[in-house]
Amino acid sequence: MKPLLIAIDGPAASGKGTLAKRLAAHFKLPHLDSGLLYRAVAWAAAHTSRTPEEAAAALEAADLDNPALRTDEAGQAASKVAAIPQVRANLLKFQKEFAHQASGAVLDGRDIGTVICPDAPVKIFVTASLEARVERRYQELRERGADTIKPRVLAEMAERDRRDSERAASPLKAAPDAYHLDTSDMDADAAFAAALAFISSKGFRSSGP
């Protein structure tokens, strides 16, 4: 059997990042949040003299643990640089090499199952209603102490959805053979259980507890 390669895609605040981390821990696999790559490129372009294309080509020097990459502003900026074809091309090799480790891997993003890992044996497209995603992001921002209002979160998320799904370079969409996981009415535990059931149906099982 091929190594377990899990490709997870979906829009912002759908729960894909949380799910990816839990699956990686469960199956003891390396995990890559591809969105962090684009956030790092956007941050470097804003804080150095590099263009986004140059920053993407020099990504090996990026600090993916930088707390600034986790902010909502960084997410919005990442969505913009992700629409630049040359940026995506420069990050393609990095992501493909990470994905095809002998150990297997878990990657999450917006074009993992369609562009980065079209050969992944497990593809999951995580989605949720816009209302559910807005509520999640609003609560997350409030917990961080951010001063925001729901209409602003709604407007920003709707714009990001439009930008991600309509861009010419690798738009956000589900792979034809992806398992659609709607988390609108699920908590993280329920989403994890549903994903595990699907992965088990593909013949993969954890060797751990």
C-alpha positions in Angstrom: 0.0 0.0 0.0 1.1 3.5 -0.7 2.2 5.8 2.2 -0.7 7.6 3.8 -0.9 11.0 2.1 -3.8 13.1 3.2 -4.8 16.1 1.2 -7.2 18.5 2.9 -8.7 21.6 1.2 -11.3 24.1 2.1 -12.2 27.7 2.7 -11.2 29.9 5.7 -12.6 28.8 9.1 -14.0 25.6 7.8 -12.0 23.6 10.4 -9.5 22.1 8.0 -6.4 23.3 9.9 -7.6 21.8 13.2 -8.6 18.6 11.5 -5.2 18.3 9.6 -3.2 18.7 12.9 -5.3 16.1 14.7 -5.0 13.6 11.8 -1.2 14.2 11.6 -0.9 13.5 15.3 -3.1 10.5 15.2 -1.3 8.8 12.3 2.1 10.2 13.4 2.7 12.0 10.1 4.5 15.3 9.3 2.0 18.1 8.7 2.3 21.2 6.4 -0.2 24.1 6.6 0.4 25.4 3.1 -1.4 28.6 4.0 1.5 29.5 6.3 3.8 29.4 3.3 1.7 32.1 1.6 1.4 34.1 4.8 5.2 34.0 5.1 5.6 35.2 1.6 3.1 38.1 2.2 4.9 39.0 5.4 8.3 39.1 3.8 7.0 41.2 0.9 5.5 43.7 3.3 8.6 43.9 5.7 11.5 43.5 3.3 12.6 44.7 0.0 11.6 41.4 -1.7 8.8 41.2 -4.1 6.3 38.3 -3.5 7.9 36.3 -6.2 11.3 36.7 -4.7 10.1 36.0 -1.3 8.5 32.7 -2.5 11.7 31.7 -4.1 13.6 32.3 -0.9 11.1 30.6 1.4 13.6 28.3 3.0 14.7 31.3 5.1 11.2 32.0 6.4 10.2 31.6 10.0 6.9 29.7 9.9 6.6 30.0 13.7 6.4 33.8 13.5 3.2 34.7 15.5 2.5 37.5 13.1 1.7 34.9 10.4 -1.4 33.8 12.5 -3.2 37.1 12.4 -6.3 37.7 10.3 -4.4 40.5 8.4 -1.8 38.0 7.4 -4.5 35.7 6.1 -6.0 38.4 4.0 -2.5 39.3 2.6 -1.8 35.6 1.9 -4.9 35.3 -0.1 -3.8 38.2 -2.3 -0.2 36.9 -3.0 -1.6 33.4 -3.6 -3.3 34.7 -6.7 0.1 35.5 -8.2 1.0 32.6 -10.6 4.7 33.0 -10.1 4.4 32.8 -6.3 2.4 29.5 -6.6 5.0 28.2 -9.1 7.9 29.0 -6.7 6.2 27.2 -3.8 5.1 24.1 -5.9 8.4 22.2 -5.6 8.6 22.8 -1.8 5.1 21.4 -1.2 5.4 18.5 -3.5 8.7 17.4 -1.9 7.0 17.6 1.5 4.1 15.6 0.4 6.0 12.8 -1.1 8.1 11.8 1.9 8.5 8.0 2.5 6.6 8.4 5.8 3.5 9.9 4.2 2.2 13.3 5.2 -0.8 15.5 5.9 -1.1 18.8 4.0 -3.9 21.3 4.1 -4.7 24.3 2.0 -6.7 25.3 -1.0 -5.2 23.4 -4.0 -3.7 20.3 -2.3 -5.9 17.7 -3.7 -6.2 19.3 -7.2 -2.6 20.6 -7.8 -0.1 19.6 -5.1 -1.2 16.0 -4.5 -3.6 14.9 -7.2 -2.4 11.4 -6.6 -3.1 11.4 -2.8 -5.1 8.3 -1.8 -7.0 10.4 0.8 -8.6 13.7 -0.2 -10.9 15.6 2.0 -12.7 18.8 1.2 -13.8 20.5 4.4 -16.5 23.1 4.1 -19.1 24.9 6.3 -21.8 27.5 5.7 -20.6 31.1 5.5 -22.6 31.9 8.6 -20.9 29.1 10.6 -17.4 30.2 9.4 -18.1 33.8 10.2 -19.2 33.0 13.8 -16.0 30.8 14.3 -13.7 33.5 13.0 -15.5 36.2 15.0 -15.2 34.2 18.3 -11.5 33.4 17.5 -10.8 37.1 17.0 -12.6 38.1 20.2 -10.6 35.5 22.1 -7.4 37.1 20.8 -8.6 40.5 22.0 -9.2 41.9 18.6 -11.7 44.7 18.2 -14.1 43.7 15.4 -17.7 43.3 14.5 -19.5 40.5 12.7 -20.4 42.5 9.6 -16.8 43.3 9.0 -15.8 39.7 9.5 -18.5 38.7 7.1 -17.4 41.2 4.4 -13.8 40.2 4.7 -14.5 36.4 4.6 -16.9 36.7 1.6 -14.2 38.7 -0.3 -11.6 36.2 0.6 -13.8 33.3 -0.6 -14.4 35.2 -3.9 -10.7 35.8 -4.4 -9.7 32.3 -3.6 -12.3 30.6 -5.8 -12.1 33.0 -8.8 -8.3 33.3 -9.1 -6.9 32.0 -12.4 -4.0 30.2 -10.7 -5.1 27.1 -8.8 -8.5 28.3 -7.6 -10.1 26.8 -4.5 -12.2 23.8 -5.5 -12.8 20.2 -4.5 -11.0 17.4 -6.3 -13.5 15.2 -8.1 -12.7 12.3 -5.8 -12.5 14.2 -2.6 -14.7 13.3 0.4 -16.9 16.4 1.2 -17.0 17.0 5.0 -19.5 19.7 6.0 -18.7 20.9 9.5 -21.4 23.5 9.8 -23.1 21.6 12.6 -20.0 19.7 13.8 -17.6 20.3 16.6 -13.9 19.3 16.1 -14.4 15.9 17.6 -17.3 15.0 15.3 -15.3 16.2 12.2 -12.3 14.2 13.3 -14.4 11.0 13.8 -16.0 11.5 10.3 -12.6 11.9 8.7 -11.2 8.8 10.5 -14.2 6.8 9.3 -13.5 7.9 5.7 -9.8 7.2 5.9 -10.5 3.7 7.4 -12.8 3.0 4.5 -9.8 3.6 2.2 -7.9 0.9 4.0 -5.7 3.0 6.2 -5.7 2.5 10.0 -3.6 4.0 12.8 -1.1 1.7 14.5 -1.4 3.7 17.7 -4.2 3.9 20.4 
